[in-house]
Amino acid sequence: MNRPHDTASGMDALAALRAATSERHERLDSGLPLSGAAPDLQDYAQHLTLVRDWLAPLQAWLDGFDNGPQKVLPELERLASIDADLNEPGMPPLATPSIPHVWPHDASAAYRWGVAYVIEGSQLGGKVLYGKLAERLAPHPLRYLRGADDGPGPRWRTFMLALIEHVKSPDEIADACAGACAAFDSILELAPLR
């Protein structure tokens, strides 16, 4: 076993994913409902609705496979946290039309690793937003942004190590990048970017 080579291949996958998605990531981060100067509960409700409209069909699609990233990490109740936050007293009612995104039924595991890279990475951003908004939006518990008690770091590290192990070849890396770009594109289609 040549560990330095394995690590280099894994780092190539992570570097490729970051490079492939950086522009989309920046566009999304700067245009989300919570990216304004003084976000309020209306903005949080819009954010949650957007994420739910994106994540629900994506999660259902991922759950239809018996291998890949969804089998490596324990399932998180992201949608339940979103629904609990949306049903919290004081939250404004929202109804947004969702734009269906068609996910490929024959997607490779590497493609799905790329999609999962975006989903898992979003939890890191959520924790940052929680730190900025917890006091401002109190007493709302911001369950979705808060995430796990130990934070998203341990899960993210586990995910990255698994990604490095499962996405190694140039073709796999290209598929992962295509999946990550598609995941960003699908939420950008839904986002009312500023």
PLY file of the C-alpha trace (Angstrom):
ply
format ascii 1.0
element vertex 194
property float x
property float y
property float z
element edge 193
property int vertex1
property int vertex2
end_header
0.00 0.00 0.00
1.47 3.31 -1.07
-0.06 5.79 1.38
1.54 8.98 0.01
0.14 8.17 -3.44
-3.30 7.43 -1.95
-3.28 10.73 -0.08
-2.14 12.64 -3.15
-4.95 11.12 -5.20
-7.46 12.05 -2.52
-6.17 15.56 -2.27
-6.44 15.82 -6.04
-10.14 14.91 -5.77
-10.75 17.52 -3.07
-8.77 20.17 -4.92
-10.63 19.35 -8.13
-14.01 19.62 -6.38
-13.10 22.96 -4.83
-11.86 24.33 -8.15
-14.86 23.04 -10.12
-17.39 24.57 -7.73
-15.70 27.74 -6.43
-17.51 30.18 -8.72
-20.89 28.56 -8.08
-20.19 28.45 -4.35
-19.35 32.14 -4.27
-22.42 33.07 -6.30
-24.67 31.06 -4.00
-23.15 32.34 -0.76
-23.46 35.96 -1.82
-27.04 35.59 -3.03
-28.80 33.54 -0.38
-31.63 35.11 1.65
-29.37 35.15 4.74
-26.51 36.98 3.00
-28.00 40.43 3.50
-26.75 42.94 6.04
-29.49 42.34 8.61
-31.32 39.05 7.99
-34.59 38.51 9.85
-37.01 35.62 10.38
-38.56 36.21 6.95
-35.11 35.73 5.41
-34.56 32.59 7.48
-37.93 31.19 6.39
-37.01 31.87 2.75
-33.62 30.21 3.28
-35.18 27.12 4.87
-37.79 26.83 2.13
-35.12 27.10 -0.53
-32.94 24.45 1.12
-35.93 22.15 1.67
-37.05 22.46 -1.97
-33.50 21.57 -3.00
-32.70 18.89 -0.46
-35.91 16.84 -0.32
-35.80 15.51 -3.90
-32.02 15.21 -3.76
-32.16 13.12 -0.58
-34.89 10.90 -2.04
-32.74 10.37 -5.14
-29.62 9.49 -3.11
-31.63 7.10 -0.94
-32.50 5.10 -4.06
-28.93 3.78 -4.36
-27.45 0.97 -2.30
-23.86 2.20 -2.46
-22.00 5.48 -2.30
-21.71 8.34 0.15
-25.13 7.95 1.71
-24.03 4.53 3.04
-20.82 5.82 4.68
-22.14 8.38 7.15
-25.03 8.07 9.56
-28.20 9.70 8.28
-28.95 13.20 9.54
-32.49 14.41 10.03
-31.89 17.58 8.02
-35.41 17.76 6.62
-36.94 17.22 10.06
-34.83 20.09 11.43
-35.94 22.34 8.59
-39.60 21.47 9.14
-39.31 22.02 12.90
-37.76 25.45 12.28
-40.43 26.38 9.74
-43.15 25.39 12.23
-41.65 27.41 15.09
-43.96 30.14 16.47
-43.39 33.49 14.81
-42.20 32.10 11.50
-43.90 33.66 8.49
-45.80 31.29 6.21
-44.10 30.76 2.88
-45.04 28.96 -0.27
-42.55 28.84 -3.08
-42.85 26.94 -6.29
-40.04 24.49 -6.68
-38.39 23.77 -9.99
-37.93 20.03 -10.33
-34.44 18.92 -11.13
-34.07 15.56 -12.82
-31.29 13.50 -11.25
-29.77 10.68 -13.31
-30.92 7.22 -12.27
-27.70 5.71 -13.61
-25.35 8.12 -11.85
-22.01 6.67 -10.84
-21.05 6.48 -7.20
-18.39 9.13 -7.88
-21.04 11.52 -9.26
-23.04 10.97 -6.06
-19.91 11.62 -3.98
-19.74 15.00 -5.71
-23.38 15.73 -4.88
-22.79 14.70 -1.27
-19.76 17.01 -1.16
-22.11 19.95 -1.66
-24.70 18.69 0.84
-22.12 17.98 3.55
-20.30 21.23 2.88
-23.51 23.18 3.34
-23.52 22.14 6.99
-20.20 23.92 7.50
-21.73 27.12 6.18
-24.79 26.57 8.35
-22.69 26.54 11.49
-21.06 29.85 10.50
-24.50 31.37 9.87
-25.72 30.07 13.23
-22.92 31.92 14.99
-23.87 35.15 13.22
-27.64 34.83 13.61
-28.35 33.03 16.89
-28.56 36.23 18.92
-30.24 38.30 16.21
-33.03 35.77 15.59
-33.50 34.63 19.21
-35.56 33.05 20.62
-35.84 30.99 17.42
-33.65 27.89 17.99
-32.27 27.79 14.41
-32.13 23.99 14.59
-31.10 23.51 10.98
-28.21 25.96 11.14
-27.09 24.77 14.58
-26.79 21.16 13.48
-25.12 18.57 15.68
-23.94 19.42 19.19
-20.34 18.65 18.30
-20.57 20.79 15.17
-20.09 19.74 11.56
-16.29 19.35 11.77
-16.07 15.68 12.81
-18.63 14.60 10.21
-16.90 16.68 7.51
-13.53 15.09 8.31
-15.07 11.60 8.13
-16.71 12.50 4.84
-13.49 13.86 3.33
-11.54 10.73 4.29
-14.25 8.53 2.76
-14.32 10.65 -0.40
-10.54 10.32 -0.71
-10.90 6.54 -0.36
-13.69 6.18 -2.94
-12.89 8.84 -5.59
-9.40 8.28 -6.98
-9.15 7.83 -10.74
-9.30 10.76 -13.18
-12.68 9.51 -14.44
-14.06 9.27 -10.90
-12.76 12.75 -10.08
-14.38 14.13 -13.25
-17.69 12.43 -12.35
-17.51 13.81 -8.79
-16.92 17.31 -10.14
-19.89 16.93 -12.51
-22.10 15.83 -9.59
-20.97 18.70 -7.38
-21.57 21.23 -10.16
-25.03 19.76 -10.80
-25.87 20.03 -7.08
-24.86 23.69 -7.04
-26.70 24.37 -10.31
-29.89 22.82 -8.95
-29.98 25.09 -5.90
-28.99 28.10 -7.97
-32.04 27.41 -10.15
-34.22 27.72 -7.05
-32.43 30.59 -5.34
-33.83 34.12 -5.58
-30.29 35.47 -5.76
-29.73 39.08 -4.73
0 1
1 2
2 3
3 4
4 5
5 6
6 7
7 8
8 9
9 10
10 11
11 12
12 13
13 14
14 15
15 16
16 17
17 18
18 19
19 20
20 21
21 22
22 23
23 24
24 25
25 26
26 27
27 28
28 29
29 30
30 31
31 32
32 33
33 34
34 35
35 36
36 37
37 38
38 39
39 40
40 41
41 42
42 43
43 44
44 45
45 46
46 47
47 48
48 49
49 50
50 51
51 52
52 53
53 54
54 55
55 56
56 57
57 58
58 59
59 60
60 61
61 62
62 63
63 64
64 65
65 66
66 67
67 68
68 69
69 70
70 71
71 72
72 73
73 74
74 75
75 76
76 77
77 78
78 79
79 80
80 81
81 82
82 83
83 84
84 85
85 86
86 87
87 88
88 89
89 90
90 91
91 92
92 93
93 94
94 95
95 96
96 97
97 98
98 99
99 100
100 101
101 102
102 103
103 104
104 105
105 106
106 107
107 108
108 109
109 110
110 111
111 112
112 113
113 114
114 115
115 116
116 117
117 118
118 119
119 120
120 121
121 122
122 123
123 124
124 125
125 126
126 127
127 128
128 129
129 130
130 131
131 132
132 133
133 134
134 135
135 136
136 137
137 138
138 139
139 140
140 141
141 142
142 143
143 144
144 145
145 146
146 147
147 148
148 149
149 150
150 151
151 152
152 153
153 154
154 155
155 156
156 157
157 158
158 159
159 160
160 161
161 162
162 163
163 164
164 165
165 166
166 167
167 168
168 169
169 170
170 171
171 172
172 173
173 174
174 175
175 176
176 177
177 178
178 179
179 180
180 181
181 182
182 183
183 184
184 185
185 186
186 187
187 188
188 189
189 190
190 191
191 192
192 193
